[in-house]
């Protein structure tokens, strides 16, 4: 005879509800952000790259050594 573990089902449901709640909060934050953009007068946002395309790898630049200032400081 098949059985159902009540405690496991309770834990699974609580986990699913927690994940969905977090997703709702994330979406509410995004909505507030876009409403703020609209309230500020923005109608469109120009993106530098199409987010649906694979990113183009840019060459890594060598770190530049910071130079110490040789200008005299007045006292």
C-alpha positions in Angstrom: 0.0 0.0 0.0 1.4 3.4 -0.9 2.2 5.8 1.9 2.7 9.6 2.2 5.1 11.1 4.7 3.2 14.0 6.2 6.3 15.7 7.6 8.2 15.6 4.3 5.2 17.1 2.5 5.0 19.9 5.0 8.7 20.7 4.7 8.5 20.6 0.9 5.5 22.9 0.8 7.2 25.4 3.2 10.3 25.4 1.1 8.3 26.1 -2.1 6.4 28.9 -0.4 9.6 30.4 0.8 11.2 30.3 -2.7 8.0 31.8 -4.2 7.9 34.6 -1.6 11.5 35.5 -2.3 10.7 35.6 -6.1 7.7 37.9 -5.4 9.9 40.2 -3.3 12.5 40.3 -6.1 9.9 41.1 -8.7 8.4 43.8 -6.5 11.8 45.4 -6.2 12.2 45.3 -10.0 8.8 46.9 -10.4 9.6 49.7 -8.0 12.8 50.3 -9.9 11.1 50.6 -13.2 8.3 52.7 -11.8 11.0 55.0 -10.4 12.6 55.2 -13.8 9.2 56.1 -15.3 8.6 58.7 -12.6 12.0 60.2 -13.4 11.0 60.7 -17.0 12.7 57.7 -18.6 10.9 56.0 -21.4 13.6 53.7 -22.8 17.0 52.4 -21.7 19.8 52.0 -24.3 21.8 48.9 -23.5 25.4 48.6 -24.8 24.9 45.0 -25.8 22.0 42.7 -26.5 21.4 40.7 -23.3 20.2 37.8 -25.4 23.5 37.4 -27.2 26.6 35.6 -25.8 29.0 38.0 -24.3 32.0 39.0 -26.3 35.2 38.4 -24.4 37.3 41.5 -24.2 41.1 41.3 -23.8 42.3 41.6 -20.2 44.4 44.7 -19.7 47.6 44.5 -17.7 47.5 46.4 -14.4 49.1 49.9 -14.6 51.6 50.8 -11.9 50.6 53.8 -9.9 53.1 56.5 -10.0 54.0 58.6 -7.0 53.4 62.4 -7.3 56.6 64.4 -7.6 54.8 67.7 -7.1 55.9 69.5 -3.9 53.3 69.9 -1.3 52.9 73.4 0.3 53.2 73.4 4.1 
